[in-house]
Amino acid sequence: MSQESSQKFLGRTRAPRVQIEYDVEVSGAQKKVNLPFVMGVMAELSGQSTLPQPPVAERQFLEIDSENFDERLKAMKPRVAAMIPNTLTGEGRIGIDLTFESMDDFSPAALARRVEPLRRLLEARGHLANLLTYMDGKVDAEALVAQVLADPALMRTLSANPSAGASGETDTPGACAGTDAQPGA
């Protein structure tokens, strides 16, 4: 969150919209007194927190603003635990248990990192982005990946033994396990 909110800026540049005044007689003279506008909100914001909550009558009002919002969120530890439909496979449900400690925890990437099937997809997406960056302009590597993707038997062989290609046993890019060796190679 930004260090200075727009509300603080507006507070310095123009008068507040809510002004409560009343007339008071002081020593026979009428005087206008401004009352500050203070609003209190009572809400159960901790969700399904594992922390014990005091009874409502014993709870204290907390001042929450843009500077201490993450601190208050971390102290409350709001939590949600639910079973959600598995839209990845269309079968069954996925159990989620999320605790939030900052506003960043609500971002889609942060949520995906904390739900196992989504975390694996996010990691795969990152690996694909890295591969795309690495392969940019490398025609031989692009041809090798196209060959692997076109041959399901080769893909199964490589995925069953992923360290064979990384160990440096072969010198030529086309001499992978499960491929027909070229004559003279």
C-alpha positions in Angstrom: 0.0 0.0 0.0 1.2 3.5 -0.6 2.8 5.4 2.2 0.3 8.3 2.0 -3.3 7.7 1.1 -5.4 10.0 -1.0 -7.7 10.5 2.1 -4.8 12.2 4.0 -4.0 14.4 1.0 -7.7 15.5 0.8 -7.8 16.1 4.5 -5.0 18.6 4.2 -6.4 20.4 1.1 -10.2 20.7 1.9 -12.5 20.7 4.8 -14.2 17.5 5.9 -17.6 16.8 4.4 -19.2 16.0 7.8 -19.2 18.9 10.2 -21.2 18.7 13.3 -21.7 21.9 15.2 -23.8 22.9 18.1 -24.3 26.2 19.9 -23.1 26.6 23.5 -23.6 29.5 25.8 -20.4 30.4 27.5 -20.5 33.4 29.9 -23.6 34.7 28.3 -22.2 34.6 24.8 -23.2 32.1 22.1 -20.3 30.0 20.8 -20.3 27.4 18.0 -18.5 24.1 18.9 -17.4 21.6 16.3 -17.7 18.0 17.2 -15.3 15.5 15.6 -16.9 12.9 13.4 -15.7 9.5 14.6 -17.1 6.3 13.2 -16.7 2.9 14.8 -17.4 -0.3 12.9 -18.0 -3.6 14.7 -17.4 -6.6 12.5 -16.1 -10.1 12.7 -13.2 -9.9 10.3 -11.1 -12.8 11.5 -13.2 -15.4 9.6 -12.5 -18.9 10.8 -9.4 -17.9 12.8 -7.7 -20.4 15.0 -6.9 -17.7 17.5 -9.4 -17.5 20.5 -11.6 -14.4 20.2 -12.8 -12.6 23.3 -16.5 -11.9 23.8 -17.8 -8.9 21.9 -18.3 -6.9 25.1 -14.6 -7.2 25.9 -13.2 -6.3 22.5 -11.5 -3.0 22.1 -11.8 -0.6 19.1 -8.7 -0.6 16.9 -7.6 2.3 14.7 -7.0 0.9 11.2 -5.5 3.1 8.5 -3.3 2.7 5.5 0.0 2.7 7.5 -1.0 -0.1 9.9 -3.4 -2.1 7.8 -1.0 -5.0 7.2 0.0 -5.0 10.9 -3.6 -5.3 12.0 -4.3 -8.0 9.4 -1.3 -10.0 10.6 -2.5 -9.7 14.2 -6.1 -10.8 13.3 -4.9 -13.7 11.1 -8.2 -13.9 9.1 -8.6 -17.5 7.8 -10.9 -19.2 5.4 -11.2 -23.0 5.2 -13.5 -24.5 2.6 -14.0 -27.2 0.0 -14.2 -25.7 -3.5 -15.1 -27.4 -6.8 -12.0 -28.7 -8.7 -12.3 -26.8 -11.9 -8.9 -28.0 -13.1 -10.0 -31.6 -13.7 -13.8 -31.2 -13.2 -13.8 -34.0 -10.7 -14.4 -33.7 -6.9 -13.5 -30.9 -4.6 -10.3 -29.3 -3.3 -9.8 -28.5 0.3 -8.3 -25.0 1.0 -7.1 -23.5 4.2 -5.8 -20.0 3.8 -4.6 -17.5 6.4 -4.0 -13.9 5.4 -1.3 -11.7 6.9 -1.0 -8.9 4.4 -2.9 -7.4 1.5 -0.4 -9.1 -0.8 -1.8 -12.5 0.3 -5.0 -11.7 -1.6 -3.2 -11.4 -5.0 -4.0 -14.2 -7.5 -0.4 -15.4 -7.6 -0.1 -15.5 -3.8 -3.4 -17.5 -3.6 -2.2 -19.9 -6.3 1.1 -20.5 -4.4 -0.9 -21.7 -1.3 -3.3 -24.1 -3.1 -1.2 -27.2 -4.1 -2.7 -28.0 -7.6 -2.6 -24.3 -8.5 1.0 -24.0 -7.1 2.1 -26.8 -9.5 0.5 -25.0 -12.4 2.1 -21.7 -11.4 5.5 -23.3 -11.2 5.0 -25.0 -14.6 4.0 -21.6 -16.1 7.2 -20.1 -14.6 9.3 -22.9 -16.1 7.7 -22.4 -19.5 8.3 -18.7 -19.3 12.0 -19.4 -18.5 12.2 -21.9 -21.3 10.8 -19.4 -23.7 13.3 -16.8 -22.6 16.2 -19.3 -22.8 15.2 -20.6 -26.3 14.7 -17.2 -27.9 16.8 -17.3 -31.0 18.2 -20.8 -30.6 16.9 -22.6 -33.7 18.6 -26.0 -32.9 17.0 -26.0 -29.4 13.6 -25.1 -30.9 13.9 -28.0 -33.4 14.8 -30.4 -30.6 11.8 -29.4 -28.5 9.5 -29.7 -31.5 11.0 -33.2 -32.1 10.3 -34.2 -28.5 6.8 -32.8 -28.6 6.0 -34.6 -31.9 7.2 -38.0 -30.6 5.1 -39.3 -27.7 7.3 -42.3 -27.2 10.4 -40.1 -26.9 8.5 -37.8 -24.5 7.6 -40.8 -22.2 11.2 -42.0 -22.3 12.6 -38.6 -21.3 10.0 -38.0 -18.6 10.7 -41.5 -17.2 14.4 -40.8 -17.0 14.9 -37.0 -16.9 18.5 -37.1 -15.7 19.8 -39.1 -18.7 19.8 -36.1 -21.0 21.2 -33.8 -18.3 24.2 -36.0 -17.4 26.0 -35.2 -20.6 26.2 -38.7 -22.0 25.5 -37.6 -25.5 27.3 -35.0 -27.6 24.7 -34.4 -30.3 21.3 -32.9 -29.8 19.5 -35.6 -31.9 21.1 -38.5 -30.0 18.5 -38.7 -27.2 17.3 -42.0 -25.6 14.6 -43.6 -27.7 15.5 -41.9 -31.0 16.9 -43.7 -34.0 20.6 -42.8 -34.4 21.6 -41.3 -37.7 24.0 -43.3 -39.8 27.6 -42.2 -39.2 26.8 -40.6 -35.8 
